Amino acid sequence: MALRLEDKKAVVEEVAKVAAEALSAVAAEYRSLTVVELTELRKRARESGVYLRVVKNSLAKRAVAGTDFECMQDGLVGPLLLAFSIEEPGAAARLIKDFSKEHKKLETKLVSIGGQMYDASELDRLSKLPTYEQSISMLMAVMKAPVEKFVQTLAAPHTKLVRTVAAVRDQKEAA
């Protein structure tokens, strides 16, 4: 069933709003996926905070115009679904990568982050970006390391003195 002009404008507006706020985007060809498989993909997308939408390419080109994902316009060819990462840059890439392992019919075509379009082979690299919690954990570990080293350095002379006194005591008791 064809969309009316008002429906098309609503779709473009919705996708443009999401694209303006998204951190990264992945376009994948969904040809030959069953309805059940697409429903499963949509369910996983909702759980992982990824906006997933099947949009006509002409509408998708209008929607991404003026956003960081404008670079994807030339590659929007064929039956594609768009996955936008809203909360974490690697979320959409992880979703598409994991789902395509189980369903070989889902084929990545475009990957975009930070206003740059990358080849589909970069999907793996994007999917390995740390999550928010992992990033915070890594930052805390880096910030904590110098303080720990400083405390160890300050405690070293006292520890050495206690060990020396204990060794002298043990030597005297043995004699």
N, CA and C atoms as a LAMMPS dump frame, in Angstrom:
ITEM: TIMESTEP
0
ITEM: NUMBER OF ATOMS
525
ITEM: BOX BOUNDS ff ff ff
-5.0000000000000000e+02 5.0000000000000000e+02
-5.0000000000000000e+02 5.0000000000000000e+02
-5.0000000000000000e+02 5.0000000000000000e+02
ITEM: ATOMS id mol type element x y z
1 1 1 N 0.834 -1.177 0
2 1 2 C 0 0 0
3 1 3 C 0.878 1.238 0
4 2 1 N 0.617 2.146 -0.904
5 2 2 C 1.419 3.352 -1.05
6 2 3 C 1.133 4.331 0.082
7 3 1 N 2.161 5.049 0.484
8 3 2 C 2.014 6.049 1.527
9 3 3 C 1.484 7.352 0.938
10 4 1 N 0.635 8.031 1.681
11 4 2 C 0.172 9.351 1.268
12 4 3 C 1.284 10.348 1.55
13 5 1 N 1.169 11.516 0.973
14 5 2 C 2.192 12.55 1.126
15 5 3 C 2.393 12.91 2.597
16 6 1 N 1.318 13.008 3.352
17 6 2 C 1.424 13.348 4.775
18 6 3 C 2.166 12.253 5.539
19 7 1 N 1.912 11 5.182
20 7 2 C 2.597 9.877 5.831
21 7 3 C 4.088 9.893 5.509
22 8 1 N 4.402 10.205 4.261
23 8 2 C 5.815 10.278 3.854
24 8 3 C 6.528 11.383 4.621
25 9 1 N 5.879 12.535 4.751
26 9 2 C 6.484 13.644 5.493
27 9 3 C 6.692 13.262 6.951
28 10 1 N 5.744 12.533 7.529
29 10 2 C 5.869 12.1 8.924
30 10 3 C 7.035 11.131 9.096
31 11 1 N 7.2 10.213 8.151
32 11 2 C 8.306 9.25 8.211
33 11 3 C 9.639 9.978 8.107
34 12 1 N 9.728 10.906 7.148
35 12 2 C 10.972 11.665 6.966
36 12 3 C 11.288 12.468 8.225
37 13 1 N 10.285 13.099 8.791
38 13 2 C 10.49 13.9 9.998
39 13 3 C 10.947 13.038 11.172
40 14 1 N 10.335 11.87 11.334
41 14 2 C 10.696 10.967 12.43
42 14 3 C 12.131 10.466 12.289
43 15 1 N 12.482 10.009 11.09
44 15 2 C 13.832 9.493 10.869
45 15 3 C 14.859 10.618 10.972
46 16 1 N 14.523 11.809 10.481
47 16 2 C 15.448 12.945 10.56
48 16 3 C 15.701 13.332 12.016
49 17 1 N 14.668 13.282 12.843
50 17 2 C 14.825 13.608 14.255
51 17 3 C 15.752 12.609 14.944
52 18 1 N 15.58 11.332 14.644
53 18 2 C 16.431 10.296 15.229
54 18 3 C 17.863 10.434 14.712
55 19 1 N 18.007 10.682 13.404
56 19 2 C 19.342 10.798 12.801
57 19 3 C 20.098 11.991 13.371
58 20 1 N 19.39 13.055 13.703
59 20 2 C 20.042 14.239 14.26
60 20 3 C 20.625 13.965 15.642
61 21 1 N 20.016 13.052 16.386
62 21 2 C 20.475 12.752 17.743
63 21 3 C 21.363 11.515 17.823
64 22 1 N 21.392 10.715 16.757
65 22 2 C 22.109 9.43 16.786
66 22 3 C 23.618 9.62 16.789
67 23 1 N 24.302 8.629 17.353
68 23 2 C 25.765 8.64 17.419
69 23 3 C 26.4 7.904 16.24
70 24 1 N 25.735 6.867 15.75
71 24 2 C 26.231 6.116 14.594
72 24 3 C 25.048 5.485 13.882
73 25 1 N 25.312 5.05 12.647
74 25 2 C 24.244 4.427 11.86
75 25 3 C 24.822 3.275 11.045
76 26 1 N 23.971 2.267 10.845
77 26 2 C 24.338 1.118 10.014
78 26 3 C 23.173 0.867 9.068
79 27 1 N 23.486 0.706 7.789
80 27 2 C 22.466 0.338 6.804
81 27 3 C 22.765 -1.09 6.367
82 28 1 N 21.755 -1.941 6.437
83 28 2 C 21.931 -3.349 6.098
84 28 3 C 20.835 -3.798 5.147
85 29 1 N 21.211 -4.681 4.23
86 29 2 C 20.242 -5.234 3.297
87 29 3 C 19.548 -6.412 3.959
88 30 1 N 18.231 -6.347 3.995
89 30 2 C 17.445 -7.356 4.706
90 30 3 C 16.75 -8.323 3.75
91 31 1 N 17.133 -8.328 2.506
92 31 2 C 16.5 -9.18 1.494
93 31 3 C 16.49 -10.639 1.955
94 32 1 N 15.38 -11.302 1.786
95 32 2 C 15.169 -12.73 2.099
96 32 3 C 14.993 -13.028 3.581
97 33 1 N 14.946 -12.014 4.426
98 33 2 C 14.634 -12.272 5.832
99 33 3 C 13.125 -12.443 5.956
100 34 1 N 12.728 -13.372 6.787
101 34 2 C 11.301 -13.606 6.987
102 34 3 C 10.737 -12.562 7.958
103 35 1 N 9.431 -12.496 8.033
104 35 2 C 8.774 -11.576 8.949
105 35 3 C 9.133 -11.915 10.391
106 36 1 N 9.209 -13.181 10.704
107 36 2 C 9.566 -13.62 12.057
108 36 3 C 10.983 -13.159 12.405
109 37 1 N 11.897 -13.291 11.471
110 37 2 C 13.28 -12.873 11.701
111 37 3 C 13.366 -11.359 11.881
112 38 1 N 12.638 -10.595 11.059
113 38 2 C 12.637 -9.139 11.203
114 38 3 C 12.011 -8.712 12.533
115 39 1 N 10.984 -9.415 12.951
116 39 2 C 10.362 -9.125 14.24
117 39 3 C 11.345 -9.381 15.37
118 40 1 N 12.107 -10.455 15.283
119 40 2 C 13.131 -10.76 16.281
120 40 3 C 14.207 -9.668 16.298
121 41 1 N 14.618 -9.211 15.118
122 41 2 C 15.616 -8.144 15.017
123 41 3 C 15.083 -6.86 15.654
124 42 1 N 13.84 -6.525 15.393
125 42 2 C 13.238 -5.319 15.989
126 42 3 C 13.166 -5.435 17.514
127 43 1 N 12.855 -6.625 17.998
128 43 2 C 12.786 -6.844 19.452
129 43 3 C 14.161 -6.626 20.086
130 44 1 N 15.186 -7.191 19.467
131 44 2 C 16.546 -7.017 19.989
132 44 3 C 16.971 -5.55 19.928
133 45 1 N 16.542 -4.857 18.872
134 45 2 C 16.887 -3.443 18.729
135 45 3 C 16.275 -2.623 19.867
136 46 1 N 15.03 -2.881 20.186
137 46 2 C 14.384 -2.164 21.291
138 46 3 C 15.111 -2.424 22.608
139 47 1 N 15.521 -3.667 22.825
140 47 2 C 16.207 -4.03 24.07
141 47 3 C 17.576 -3.375 24.191
142 48 1 N 18.238 -3.139 23.064
143 48 2 C 19.59 -2.587 23.111
144 48 3 C 19.644 -1.086 22.85
145 49 1 N 18.504 -0.42 22.761
146 49 2 C 18.488 1.034 22.585
147 49 3 C 18.864 1.475 21.186
148 50 1 N 18.487 0.692 20.192
149 50 2 C 18.786 1.016 18.797
150 50 3 C 17.474 1.314 18.074
151 51 1 N 17.46 2.404 17.321
152 51 2 C 16.293 2.742 16.506
153 51 3 C 16.46 2.033 15.177
154 52 1 N 15.521 1.17 14.853
155 52 2 C 15.589 0.363 13.631
156 52 3 C 14.378 0.696 12.778
157 53 1 N 14.606 0.98 11.494
158 53 2 C 13.496 1.357 10.627
159 53 3 C 13.786 0.942 9.198
160 54 1 N 12.774 0.37 8.549
161 54 2 C 12.831 0.093 7.114
162 54 3 C 12.15 1.271 6.439
163 55 1 N 12.897 1.984 5.61
164 55 2 C 12.4 3.194 4.963
165 55 3 C 12.757 3.14 3.486
166 56 1 N 11.868 3.657 2.661
167 56 2 C 12.201 3.761 1.24
168 56 3 C 13.446 4.626 1.1
169 57 1 N 14.289 4.277 0.163
170 57 2 C 15.557 4.98 0.013
171 57 3 C 15.372 6.462 -0.288
172 58 1 N 14.386 6.808 -1.089
173 58 2 C 14.164 8.221 -1.407
174 58 3 C 13.799 9.008 -0.149
175 59 1 N 13.007 8.404 0.734
176 59 2 C 12.655 9.063 1.987
177 59 3 C 13.845 9.098 2.948
178 60 1 N 14.616 8.031 2.959
179 60 2 C 15.799 7.979 3.829
180 60 3 C 16.821 9.041 3.418
181 61 1 N 16.996 9.256 2.127
182 61 2 C 17.938 10.282 1.651
183 61 3 C 17.502 11.66 2.122
184 62 1 N 16.202 11.922 2.086
185 62 2 C 15.7 13.215 2.563
186 62 3 C 15.869 13.329 4.073
187 63 1 N 15.681 12.235 4.774
188 63 2 C 15.744 12.253 6.236
189 63 3 C 17.167 12.505 6.739
190 64 1 N 18.153 11.935 6.093
191 64 2 C 19.53 12.094 6.576
192 64 3 C 20.19 13.367 6.061
193 65 1 N 19.528 14.068 5.149
194 65 2 C 20.081 15.322 4.637
195 65 3 C 20.197 16.326 5.781
196 66 1 N 21.353 16.945 5.89
197 66 2 C 21.579 17.927 6.934
198 66 3 C 21.997 17.335 8.275
199 67 1 N 22.241 16.033 8.337
200 67 2 C 22.701 15.387 9.566
201 67 3 C 24.116 14.864 9.351
202 68 1 N 24.675 14.261 10.378
203 68 2 C 26.013 13.657 10.257
204 68 3 C 26.014 12.488 9.279
205 69 1 N 24.853 11.966 8.973
206 69 2 C 24.758 10.774 8.134
207 69 3 C 24.427 11.101 6.682
208 70 1 N 24.617 12.349 6.315
209 70 2 C 24.374 12.773 4.935
210 70 3 C 25.322 12.058 3.977
211 71 1 N 26.457 11.649 4.481
212 71 2 C 27.446 10.943 3.663
213 71 3 C 26.923 9.591 3.172
214 72 1 N 25.862 9.079 3.77
215 72 2 C 25.314 7.776 3.396
216 72 3 C 24.384 7.846 2.179
217 73 1 N 24.014 9.033 1.745
218 73 2 C 22.994 9.194 0.722
219 73 3 C 23.293 8.416 -0.558
220 74 1 N 24.514 8.463 -1.021
221 74 2 C 24.85 7.781 -2.284
222 74 3 C 24.778 6.263 -2.161
223 75 1 N 24.962 5.737 -0.977
224 75 2 C 24.967 4.284 -0.777
225 75 3 C 23.603 3.69 -0.478
226 76 1 N 22.589 4.521 -0.354
227 76 2 C 21.243 4.026 -0.046
228 76 3 C 20.591 3.49 -1.309
229 77 1 N 20.903 2.234 -1.611
230 77 2 C 20.394 1.573 -2.813
231 77 3 C 19.946 0.165 -2.424
232 78 1 N 18.786 -0.231 -2.887
233 78 2 C 18.284 -1.567 -2.61
234 78 3 C 17.457 -1.599 -1.341
235 79 1 N 16.955 -2.757 -0.992
236 79 2 C 16.122 -2.869 0.221
237 79 3 C 16.995 -2.814 1.481
238 80 1 N 16.969 -1.673 2.142
239 80 2 C 17.82 -1.462 3.307
240 80 3 C 16.993 -1.148 4.541
241 81 1 N 17.536 -1.539 5.669
242 81 2 C 16.994 -1.079 6.939
243 81 3 C 18.067 -0.231 7.586
244 82 1 N 17.639 0.79 8.303
245 82 2 C 18.566 1.697 8.967
246 82 3 C 18.53 1.435 10.462
247 83 1 N 19.7 1.328 11.06
248 83 2 C 19.825 1.142 12.507
249 83 3 C 20.653 2.299 13.048
250 84 1 N 20.045 3.08 13.937
251 84 2 C 20.719 4.231 14.533
252 84 3 C 21.014 3.943 15.993
253 85 1 N 22.262 4.193 16.411
254 85 2 C 22.657 4.046 17.811
255 85 3 C 22.329 5.338 18.526
256 86 1 N 21.465 5.249 19.509
257 86 2 C 21.031 6.436 20.224
258 86 3 C 21.87 6.671 21.481
259 87 1 N 22.138 5.628 22.24
260 87 2 C 22.801 5.781 23.529
261 87 3 C 24.304 5.511 23.472
262 88 1 N 24.726 4.509 22.723
263 88 2 C 26.133 4.128 22.639
264 88 3 C 26.528 4.023 21.171
265 89 1 N 27.696 4.494 20.788
266 89 2 C 28.086 4.48 19.378
267 89 3 C 28.139 3.087 18.747
268 90 1 N 28.477 2.071 19.512
269 90 2 C 28.628 0.733 18.948
270 90 3 C 27.394 -0.148 19.032
271 91 1 N 26.292 0.361 19.574
272 91 2 C 25.115 -0.477 19.813
273 91 3 C 24.514 -1.02 18.518
274 92 1 N 24.325 -0.173 17.522
275 92 2 C 23.727 -0.631 16.256
276 92 3 C 24.647 -1.625 15.564
277 93 1 N 25.94 -1.366 15.593
278 93 2 C 26.895 -2.273 14.957
279 93 3 C 26.887 -3.636 15.647
280 94 1 N 26.836 -3.646 16.987
281 94 2 C 26.773 -4.917 17.718
282 94 3 C 25.5 -5.679 17.376
283 95 1 N 24.392 -4.961 17.3
284 95 2 C 23.114 -5.595 16.981
285 95 3 C 23.156 -6.252 15.603
286 96 1 N 23.578 -5.504 14.596
287 96 2 C 23.613 -6.021 13.227
288 96 3 C 24.635 -7.149 13.11
289 97 1 N 25.786 -6.984 13.748
290 97 2 C 26.826 -8.02 13.676
291 97 3 C 26.345 -9.324 14.308
292 98 1 N 25.776 -9.234 15.508
293 98 2 C 25.304 -10.436 16.195
294 98 3 C 24.165 -11.107 15.443
295 99 1 N 23.243 -10.306 14.911
296 99 2 C 22.102 -10.881 14.204
297 99 3 C 22.539 -11.501 12.876
298 100 1 N 23.518 -10.89 12.217
299 100 2 C 23.969 -11.44 10.925
300 100 3 C 24.781 -12.721 11.096
301 101 1 N 25.306 -12.973 12.3
302 101 2 C 25.979 -14.245 12.552
303 101 3 C 24.975 -15.393 12.472
304 102 1 N 23.785 -15.151 13.002
305 102 2 C 22.742 -16.174 13.008
306 102 3 C 21.963 -16.217 11.698
307 103 1 N 21.862 -15.073 11.033
308 103 2 C 21.067 -14.963 9.808
309 103 3 C 21.954 -14.375 8.711
310 104 1 N 22.526 -15.231 7.922
311 104 2 C 23.492 -14.815 6.897
312 104 3 C 22.869 -13.919 5.825
313 105 1 N 21.535 -13.87 5.765
314 105 2 C 20.861 -13.065 4.751
315 105 3 C 20.951 -11.575 5.043
316 106 1 N 21.179 -11.209 6.285
317 106 2 C 21.33 -9.805 6.66
318 106 3 C 22.752 -9.375 6.341
319 107 1 N 22.881 -8.475 5.391
320 107 2 C 24.206 -8.083 4.899
321 107 3 C 24.422 -6.593 5.101
322 108 1 N 25.477 -6.234 5.801
323 108 2 C 25.792 -4.836 6.068
324 108 3 C 26.282 -4.163 4.794
325 109 1 N 25.738 -2.98 4.532
326 109 2 C 26.129 -2.215 3.343
327 109 3 C 26.889 -0.95 3.691
328 110 1 N 26.417 -0.21 4.707
329 110 2 C 27.019 1.08 5.061
330 110 3 C 27.189 1.187 6.574
331 111 1 N 28.263 1.843 6.961
332 111 2 C 28.524 2.13 8.369
333 111 3 C 28.941 3.593 8.44
334 112 1 N 28.338 4.34 9.361
335 112 2 C 28.673 5.756 9.473
336 112 3 C 28.747 6.155 10.936
337 113 1 N 29.781 6.94 11.245
338 113 2 C 29.943 7.49 12.591
339 113 3 C 30.717 8.79 12.467
340 114 1 N 30.289 9.782 13.204
341 114 2 C 30.997 11.064 13.221
342 114 3 C 31.058 11.765 11.884
343 115 1 N 30.042 11.631 11.06
344 115 2 C 30.014 12.308 9.775
345 115 3 C 30.848 11.64 8.697
346 116 1 N 31.394 10.481 8.974
347 116 2 C 32.214 9.753 8.005
348 116 3 C 31.546 8.429 7.663
349 117 1 N 31.547 8.083 6.388
350 117 2 C 31.011 6.79 5.977
351 117 3 C 32.179 5.821 5.809
352 118 1 N 31.986 4.618 6.295
353 118 2 C 33.011 3.593 6.224
354 118 3 C 32.469 2.382 5.478
355 119 1 N 33.38 1.56 5.051
356 119 2 C 33.018 0.325 4.359
357 119 3 C 32.354 -0.63 5.352
358 120 1 N 31.604 -1.566 4.826
359 120 2 C 30.908 -2.538 5.674
360 120 3 C 31.878 -3.362 6.511
361 121 1 N 33.114 -3.474 6.071
362 121 2 C 34.104 -4.24 6.826
363 121 3 C 34.451 -3.577 8.167
364 122 1 N 34.135 -2.296 8.321
365 122 2 C 34.419 -1.579 9.561
366 122 3 C 33.359 -1.837 10.635
367 123 1 N 32.346 -2.603 10.289
368 123 2 C 31.295 -2.927 11.255
369 123 3 C 31.879 -3.604 12.486
370 124 1 N 32.814 -4.515 12.281
371 124 2 C 33.422 -5.244 13.389
372 124 3 C 34.145 -4.286 14.332
373 125 1 N 34.881 -3.339 13.767
374 125 2 C 35.623 -2.377 14.58
375 125 3 C 34.68 -1.48 15.384
376 126 1 N 33.598 -1.049 14.748
377 126 2 C 32.626 -0.202 15.428
378 126 3 C 31.904 -0.975 16.528
379 127 1 N 31.649 -2.249 16.285
380 127 2 C 30.936 -3.05 17.278
381 127 3 C 31.781 -3.313 18.524
382 128 1 N 33.084 -3.17 18.414
383 128 2 C 33.972 -3.412 19.552
384 128 3 C 34.196 -2.173 20.415
385 129 1 N 33.549 -1.054 20.067
386 129 2 C 33.664 0.125 20.909
387 129 3 C 33.071 -0.189 22.279
388 130 1 N 33.692 0.3 23.339
389 130 2 C 33.187 -0.018 24.673
390 130 3 C 31.844 0.648 24.939
391 131 1 N 31.062 0.029 25.801
392 131 2 C 29.796 0.612 26.219
393 131 3 C 30.092 1.756 27.187
394 132 1 N 29.064 2.471 27.58
395 132 2 C 29.228 3.592 28.503
396 132 3 C 29.836 3.126 29.822
397 133 1 N 29.309 2.032 30.359
398 133 2 C 29.805 1.524 31.634
399 133 3 C 31.26 1.072 31.519
400 134 1 N 31.607 0.424 30.413
401 134 2 C 32.983 -0.015 30.206
402 134 3 C 33.922 1.185 30.087
403 135 1 N 33.48 2.226 29.407
404 135 2 C 34.3 3.432 29.257
405 135 3 C 34.561 4.094 30.596
406 136 1 N 33.513 4.194 31.408
407 136 2 C 33.669 4.794 32.742
408 136 3 C 34.618 3.955 33.585
409 137 1 N 34.491 2.642 33.49
410 137 2 C 35.358 1.744 34.249
411 137 3 C 36.819 1.917 33.833
412 138 1 N 37.058 1.998 32.54
413 138 2 C 38.423 2.188 32.047
414 138 3 C 38.987 3.539 32.499
415 139 1 N 38.16 4.576 32.464
416 139 2 C 38.594 5.9 32.897
417 139 3 C 38.937 5.903 34.384
418 140 1 N 38.1 5.264 35.179
419 140 2 C 38.357 5.199 36.621
420 140 3 C 39.647 4.437 36.921
421 141 1 N 39.89 3.369 36.182
422 141 2 C 41.12 2.591 36.388
423 141 3 C 42.352 3.432 36.062
424 142 1 N 42.27 4.218 35.003
425 142 2 C 43.395 5.076 34.616
426 142 3 C 43.604 6.177 35.653
427 143 1 N 42.51 6.715 36.171
428 143 2 C 42.627 7.785 37.166
429 143 3 C 43.121 7.255 38.509
430 144 1 N 42.785 6.015 38.832
431 144 2 C 43.136 5.43 40.123
432 144 3 C 44.593 4.945 40.16
433 145 1 N 45.165 4.565 39.042
434 145 2 C 46.491 3.962 38.999
435 145 3 C 47.589 4.856 39.6
436 146 1 N 47.685 6.136 39.261
437 146 2 C 48.759 6.954 39.856
438 146 3 C 48.623 7.09 41.374
439 147 1 N 47.402 7.189 41.865
440 147 2 C 47.193 7.316 43.303
441 147 3 C 47.631 6.037 44.005
442 148 1 N 47.271 4.89 43.444
443 148 2 C 47.683 3.607 44.038
444 148 3 C 49.204 3.492 44.068
445 149 1 N 49.85 3.875 42.992
446 149 2 C 51.314 3.79 42.916
447 149 3 C 51.948 4.721 43.952
448 150 1 N 51.379 5.905 44.108
449 150 2 C 51.884 6.86 45.089
450 150 3 C 51.779 6.3 46.505
451 151 1 N 50.645 5.709 46.833
452 151 2 C 50.44 5.126 48.164
453 151 3 C 51.406 3.969 48.384
454 152 1 N 51.602 3.145 47.368
455 152 2 C 52.554 2.036 47.497
456 152 3 C 53.963 2.561 47.729
457 153 1 N 54.321 3.631 47.046
458 153 2 C 55.659 4.21 47.2
459 153 3 C 55.84 4.771 48.607
460 154 1 N 54.814 5.419 49.124
461 154 2 C 54.902 5.956 50.486
462 154 3 C 54.965 4.851 51.529
463 155 1 N 54.284 3.756 51.297
464 155 2 C 54.238 2.665 52.267
465 155 3 C 55.466 1.767 52.199
466 156 1 N 56.221 1.808 51.133
467 156 2 C 57.344 0.892 50.939
468 156 3 C 58.413 0.999 52.03
469 157 1 N 58.876 2.193 52.412
470 157 2 C 59.924 2.244 53.457
471 157 3 C 59.454 1.659 54.792
472 158 1 N 58.218 1.936 55.171
473 158 2 C 57.695 1.405 56.429
474 158 3 C 57.599 -0.118 56.37
475 159 1 N 57.145 -0.631 55.258
476 159 2 C 57.024 -2.078 55.084
477 159 3 C 58.398 -2.73 55.148
478 160 1 N 59.374 -2.091 54.504
479 160 2 C 60.737 -2.622 54.5
480 160 3 C 61.316 -2.622 55.923
481 161 1 N 61.058 -1.564 56.672
482 161 2 C 61.544 -1.468 58.043
483 161 3 C 60.924 -2.559 58.908
484 162 1 N 59.627 -2.785 58.78
485 162 2 C 58.95 -3.82 59.571
486 162 3 C 59.511 -5.187 59.222
487 163 1 N 59.745 -5.449 57.954
488 163 2 C 60.314 -6.749 57.557
489 163 3 C 61.73 -6.925 58.108
490 164 1 N 62.52 -5.858 58.106
491 164 2 C 63.895 -5.929 58.621
492 164 3 C 63.887 -6.208 60.12
493 165 1 N 63.036 -5.504 60.857
494 165 2 C 62.938 -5.718 62.303
495 165 3 C 62.46 -7.141 62.587
496 166 1 N 61.492 -7.623 61.813
497 166 2 C 60.994 -8.988 61.999
498 166 3 C 62.086 -10.006 61.7
499 167 1 N 62.905 -9.747 60.681
500 167 2 C 63.997 -10.663 60.352
501 167 3 C 65.043 -10.681 61.456
502 168 1 N 65.359 -9.508 62.014
503 168 2 C 66.328 -9.433 63.11
504 168 3 C 65.782 -10.193 64.329
505 169 1 N 64.488 -9.993 64.633
506 169 2 C 63.852 -10.693 65.763
507 169 3 C 63.911 -12.2 65.57
508 170 1 N 63.562 -12.666 64.36
509 170 2 C 63.601 -14.096 64.076
510 170 3 C 65.015 -14.639 64.198
511 171 1 N 65.992 -13.859 63.775
512 171 2 C 67.393 -14.306 63.841
513 171 3 C 67.852 -14.418 65.298
514 172 1 N 67.445 -13.474 66.14
515 172 2 C 67.824 -13.508 67.548
516 172 3 C 67.131 -14.649 68.279
517 173 1 N 65.87 -14.909 67.93
518 173 2 C 65.155 -16.011 68.558
519 173 3 C 65.766 -17.351 68.165
520 174 1 N 66.271 -17.453 66.943
521 174 2 C 66.86 -18.693 66.474
522 174 3 C 68.221 -18.93 67.12
523 175 1 N 68.88 -17.865 67.525
524 175 2 C 70.213 -18.017 68.101
525 175 3 C 70.235 -18.317 69.549
